[in-house]
Amino acid sequence: MKTPIVSFLKSYQEKSPVRMHMPGHKGAGILGFEGMDLTEISGADELFAAEGIIKESEQNASNLFGCPTYYSTQGSTLCIQTMCTILCQDAKSKGKKPKILAGRNAHRSFIHAAALLDFDIEWLYGDSDYLSCKISPETLENEIVENHPTAVYLTNPDYLGNLLDMSALAFVCKKHNVLLAIDNAHGAYLRFLEDSLHPIDLGADLCCDSAHKTLPVLTGGAYLHLSDSLNQVWKNDVKHFMEFFSSTSPSYLIMASLDAANDVLDHTFRNSLSECIKSVDLLKNTLVQHGYTILSGEPMKITIATKEFGYTGNEIADFLMNCDIYPEFYDTDYIVLMPSPYNTKDDFERLEKCLCGIERKSILVNKPPKLEQSKKAMNIRQALFAPSMKVDVSKSLGQVCSSVTVSCPPAILPVIPGEVISESSIEVMKYYGIETVRVVKE
Ligand SMILES: Cc1ncc(COP(=O)(O)O)c(C=O)c1O
């Protein structure tokens, strides 16, 4: 497959050009790769008005994903902002006020998009704990009938690797003529499984993938995908919407990495992925034999419910980090490992040796508190932009949440801005070690 962005950057570098343009390092910086870092000069195309090499590269990505695909150099965050804009504009074009029915485990980028675009959200709790929101098609259908949303927004896979019954959920949305948007930040690779589990292939109308999370792409590289039918309606506006939230200086290093990844995805990735899944399965079996409880879900995540093994996730993470193995995420209940085809055999051996070197202890029984629905005092935009102050969580009862600083990962808010902080939300925040919360000043 041709990689037009990479080719352009390489040939530009080879010319030893006089760079009378940005960036300031002039291609000769201290890191060594600055030569490939460019700006939108003549011939280099423009991300938000693509007519040349970027258009060609995005077309290659569209062919690989089997649906219209747009690049982001600002992660899934930018794609989520754009998806929400499309959902709002689509509702307005049908004479409706946007109202999004969203899984309660939404990433904070969705909350920020709601504040910027000022749309209404009805939260779907499903069978929810803090990190997951297991929504069945029946629950979704009941909620759609009760709330009359203009769109549904779900996170799939979630942070623990759970997968929803996407085809059935998409069927319900289609039946009720409601758009289905998916935060697939963790699932770009799902398209390249033997049988694709990518949301667009399973019936979603639009989704974002953080290419950088599971594909060989630099941090910040992401895709926005639309179904063919939705793209027919919005293709002339997608980039225009993306621009609202974007830097006018998209990173060519990131675009070149998305471009180069197309060639890998076209040639070697499927094979490497299926080999890697075999290694992950073998490791999971060994860990289960050693006594670990592994959550089922997407094939490339190893999520251990560590308390069943007698430790908190933080304790197991300490064991790993003492062996210079760094997990994606851990909290008191879980540890999440995210391998990829670019981990070596030696990486898997070291991981197995370390985890199997830990002795099983008796089960820890304390469980996370259930995330309960809180009373809404104002909408997200009002709360986030209101004058606010930080208070100790223990002194926040009855106040209106303005924002919660949560670590990234998982970047899921235990209390939504605008909600009244209840005993139960305080319990959840304390359980996860959150000590302060921003509240709206009276
Ligand atoms: C579920 C989920 N959605 C969205 C995002 C935002 O993705 P990005 O960092 O690519 O902007 C993340 C990031 O961790 C995430 O975990």
The ligand as an SDF file (V2000), in Angstrom:
LIG
                    3D

 16 16  0  0  0  0  0  0  0  0999 V2000
  -12.7240    4.8050   26.8910 C   0  0  0  0  0  0  0  0  0  0  0  0
  -11.9030    5.9770   26.4460 C   0  0  0  0  0  0  0  0  0  0  0  0
  -12.4530    6.8890   25.6260 N   0  0  0  0  0  0  0  0  0  0  0  0
  -11.7650    7.9570   25.1720 C   0  0  0  0  0  0  0  0  0  0  0  0
  -10.4580    8.1450   25.5390 C   0  0  0  0  0  0  0  0  0  0  0  0
   -9.7220    9.3550   25.0010 C   0  0  0  0  0  0  0  0  0  0  0  0
   -8.8030    8.8800   24.0670 O   0  0  0  0  0  0  0  0  0  0  0  0
   -7.5330    9.7260   23.5970 P   0  0  0  0  0  0  0  0  0  0  0  0
   -6.5530    9.6670   24.7200 O   0  0  0  0  0  0  0  0  0  0  0  0
   -7.0860    8.9880   22.3710 O   0  0  0  0  0  0  0  0  0  0  0  0
   -7.9720   11.1060   23.3150 O   0  0  0  0  0  0  0  0  0  0  0  0
   -9.8380    7.2340   26.4060 C   0  0  0  0  0  0  0  0  0  0  0  0
   -8.4620    7.4500   26.8470 C   0  0  0  0  0  0  0  0  0  0  0  0
   -7.9110    6.8000   27.6740 O   0  0  0  0  0  0  0  0  0  0  0  0
  -10.5790    6.1170   26.8790 C   0  0  0  0  0  0  0  0  0  0  0  0
  -10.0450    5.2240   27.7060 O   0  0  0  0  0  0  0  0  0  0  0  0
  1  2  1  0
  2  3  1  0
  2 15  2  0
  3  4  2  0
  4  5  1  0
  5  6  1  0
  5 12  2  0
  6  7  1  0
  7  8  1  0
  8  9  2  0
  8 10  1  0
  8 11  1  0
 12 13  1  0
 12 15  1  0
 13 14  2  0
 15 16  1  0
M  END
$$$$
